[in-house]
Amino acid sequence: MKRLFLFFSLLITLPFVSTAQCVKQNKAVPESGETLTYAAYFNWSAIWVKGGEAIFSAKKIGDYYNYKVSAHSMPKWRWVYDLNTNIEANMKSDMTPVSYSSSTYEEKKNHFEKITYAGDKLTYSYSTDQPGSDKTITVDRPDCSYDLLNEVYAARNLDLSSFEKGEQIPFDVFFTSELTRIYGEVLGEETIETRNGQKYDCIKCVANSIPGSIFDPKEPVYVWVTNDERHIPVCVQCKFKFGYIKVYLEDVK
């Protein structure tokens, strides 16, 4: 099972990143930093229950941007799916990725990942708390490709108005030791109200789900982001193997 972290990171980047475009300047995240809090609600029979939380934080330190995410399943639902993950990434001011690392406890196992970038190459390392599980590979990195977390912040800086409605937008993301290509498109504008009653003017997007993950490959993923320069993800809706999930923005600082 792919990590629940996908609910909070990969999903909110699906419609944005074209392999034909690279971003070179950050406009989405203030240099003073930001913190975004999300909650995931799962469809349990006829009711929606809060099954997970995630906090994204970003700030500029010198010539680098530092990004962090902590995500976990709620204690009362860990008998269904038990997850706790901490992820950190760094990016240069020109939006070039530098590094990525994660420490994840999932379903009674610990997983550790690390990515370092060097020009058109990246080195990926993986290990668990089981002897003999370590592996390290070095692969070519296509232009405008990123790891999960650096992808989130690169994606938020693209000009969505440059894409035609219904235009297929491909992007490549490095996930669990391989590059995955996903396609998304912009659907239009819509106002979204979150669970706490806050309303946002948004751009609605859609993308295909990820083959081999916990998502239903026959069902699309819908994403709403703020219709402004920051493109803050507000809501995500999709179907996965156990039912439906909606991820809502709860707080912005």
C-alpha positions in Angstrom: 0.0 0.0 0.0 1.4 3.4 -0.9 1.7 5.9 1.9 -1.2 7.9 3.1 1.0 10.9 2.6 -0.2 10.9 -1.0 -3.5 12.2 0.3 -1.8 15.4 1.4 1.0 16.0 -1.1 0.9 14.3 -4.5 -2.9 14.8 -4.9 -2.6 18.5 -4.5 -0.1 18.8 -7.3 -1.7 16.6 -9.9 -3.1 19.2 -12.3 -0.2 21.6 -12.3 3.2 20.5 -13.5 3.9 20.3 -17.2 7.0 18.6 -18.4 7.3 21.4 -20.9 7.6 24.1 -18.2 10.0 24.8 -15.4 9.4 27.4 -12.7 12.4 29.5 -11.7 10.9 31.9 -9.1 8.8 31.4 -6.0 5.7 33.5 -5.8 3.4 31.2 -3.9 5.2 31.0 -0.5 6.0 34.2 1.5 9.7 34.5 2.5 8.5 34.8 6.1 7.0 31.3 5.7 3.6 29.7 5.9 1.9 26.8 7.6 -1.1 24.9 6.1 -3.2 22.4 8.1 -5.3 19.7 6.4 -7.8 17.1 7.5 -8.8 14.0 5.6 -12.4 12.7 5.9 -13.2 9.1 5.0 -16.6 7.9 3.9 -17.5 5.2 6.5 -20.9 3.7 5.5 -23.3 6.7 5.4 -21.1 9.1 7.5 -17.9 11.0 7.0 -15.2 10.6 9.7 -12.0 12.5 10.2 -9.3 9.8 9.6 -6.1 11.8 9.2 -4.3 15.1 9.6 -1.3 16.8 7.9 0.7 20.0 8.4 2.7 21.6 5.7 5.3 24.2 6.6 7.6 26.3 4.4 10.1 29.0 5.0 13.1 30.6 3.4 16.5 30.0 5.1 19.3 32.0 3.4 19.3 31.0 -0.3 17.2 27.9 0.2 13.5 27.1 0.8 12.9 24.5 3.5 9.7 22.4 3.4 8.3 20.1 6.0 5.3 17.8 6.4 4.0 15.8 9.2 1.0 13.5 8.6 -0.7 10.9 10.7 -3.9 8.8 10.9 -6.2 9.6 13.8 -5.8 7.4 16.9 -9.3 6.0 16.8 -8.9 4.8 13.2 -5.5 3.3 13.4 -7.0 -0.1 13.5 -8.0 0.5 9.9 -4.8 2.2 8.7 -1.9 3.2 11.0 0.5 5.9 9.7 2.9 8.5 11.0 5.3 10.3 8.6 7.7 13.2 8.7 9.1 14.5 5.5 11.6 17.3 4.7 12.8 18.8 1.5 15.1 21.7 0.4 15.1 23.7 -2.8 17.2 26.6 -4.1 15.8 30.0 -4.7 15.7 29.3 -8.5 13.4 26.3 -7.7 16.0 23.7 -8.3 15.5 20.7 -5.9 18.4 19.9 -3.5 17.2 17.1 -1.2 14.3 15.0 0.2 14.1 12.8 3.2 11.3 10.9 5.0 10.8 8.8 8.0 7.5 6.8 8.1 5.9 4.4 10.4 3.2 2.5 8.4 1.3 -0.6 9.3 3.8 -1.6 12.0 6.9 -1.0 9.8 9.4 1.8 9.7 10.5 3.1 6.3 13.3 5.6 5.5 13.9 7.4 2.2 16.5 9.9 1.0 17.0 11.7 -2.3 19.9 13.9 -3.3 20.2 15.9 -6.5 23.3 16.5 -8.6 22.7 18.1 -12.0 20.7 15.8 -14.2 21.1 12.9 -11.8 19.5 12.0 -8.5 20.4 9.3 -5.9 17.7 7.5 -4.1 18.3 5.5 -0.9 15.7 3.4 0.9 15.8 1.3 4.1 13.6 -0.2 6.8 14.2 -1.5 10.3 14.6 -5.0 8.8 18.2 -6.2 8.1 19.1 -6.4 4.4 16.5 -4.0 3.2 18.9 -1.1 2.2 19.1 -0.1 -1.4 20.6 2.8 -3.3 20.2 3.8 -6.9 21.3 6.7 -9.1 19.1 7.6 -12.1 18.7 10.3 -14.7 16.4 13.1 -13.7 14.3 14.6 -16.5 13.8 18.3 -16.7 11.1 19.7 -14.5 10.8 16.5 -12.4 10.8 16.5 -8.6 10.2 14.4 -5.6 6.8 14.5 -3.8 7.4 17.4 -1.5 9.5 19.7 -3.7 6.9 19.0 -6.4 4.2 20.5 -4.2 5.9 23.9 -4.0 7.1 24.0 -7.6 3.6 23.2 -8.8 2.0 26.1 -6.9 4.1 28.6 -8.9 2.8 27.7 -12.3 0.5 30.1 -14.2 -2.7 28.0 -14.6 -4.2 30.6 -16.9 -1.6 29.5 -19.5 -3.4 26.2 -20.0 -6.5 25.8 -22.1 -9.6 24.3 -20.6 -9.4 20.5 -21.0 -5.8 20.6 -22.1 -3.9 17.4 -21.0 -1.0 18.4 -18.7 1.7 15.7 -18.1 4.2 15.7 -15.3 6.8 13.4 -13.9 7.3 12.8 -10.2 9.9 10.5 -8.5 7.9 8.2 -6.2 9.1 5.0 -4.4 12.3 4.6 -6.5 10.8 5.3 -10.0 9.4 8.1 -12.1 5.6 8.2 -12.5 3.8 10.2 -15.2 0.4 11.6 -14.4 -2.0 13.8 -16.5 -4.3 16.5 -15.3 -6.4 19.3 -16.6 -8.0 22.6 -15.6 -11.9 22.5 -15.5 -12.8 26.0 -14.5 -13.6 28.3 -11.5 -15.7 27.3 -8.5 -16.3 28.5 -4.9 -15.6 25.9 -2.2 -16.7 25.9 1.4 -14.5 24.0 3.8 -15.6 22.0 6.8 -15.1 25.0 9.1 -17.3 27.2 7.0 -14.6 29.2 5.2 -15.3 30.0 1.6 -12.6 30.2 -1.1 -12.7 31.2 -4.8 -11.0 28.3 -6.5 -9.8 26.8 -9.7 -11.1 23.2 -10.1 -8.8 20.6 -11.7 -9.0 16.9 -12.3 -6.3 14.2 -12.8 -6.0 10.5 -13.2 -5.2 8.4 -10.1 -1.9 6.6 -9.6 -1.7 3.0 -10.9 -0.7 0.5 -8.2 -1.6 2.8 -5.3 -4.4 2.8 -2.8 -6.5 4.9 -5.2 -9.2 3.5 -7.5 -7.6 3.6 -11.0 -11.0 4.0 -12.6 -11.9 7.1 -10.7 -10.4 10.6 -11.2 -9.0 12.9 -8.5 -10.5 16.4 -8.2 -8.5 19.2 -6.7 -9.5 22.8 -5.9 -6.8 25.5 -5.4 -7.2 29.2 -4.6 -7.7 31.4 -7.6 -4.8 33.7 -6.9 -1.0 33.8 -7.1 -0.5 31.4 -4.2 -2.6 28.5 -5.5 -3.2 27.1 -2.0 -4.9 23.6 -2.2 -8.3 23.9 -0.5 -10.0 20.6 -1.2 -9.2 17.2 -2.7 -11.8 14.5 -3.5 -11.2 11.0 -4.7 -12.1 7.3 -4.4 -9.7 4.8 -2.9 -9.9 1.1 -2.2 -11.9 1.5 1.1 -14.3 4.1 0.0 -14.2 7.9 -0.7 -12.0 10.6 0.8 -12.1 14.4 1.0 -9.2 16.4 2.2 -10.0 19.9 3.4 -7.8 22.9 4.2 -8.4 23.7 7.9 -6.0 26.6 8.7 -3.6 29.0 7.0 -0.8 30.8 8.9 
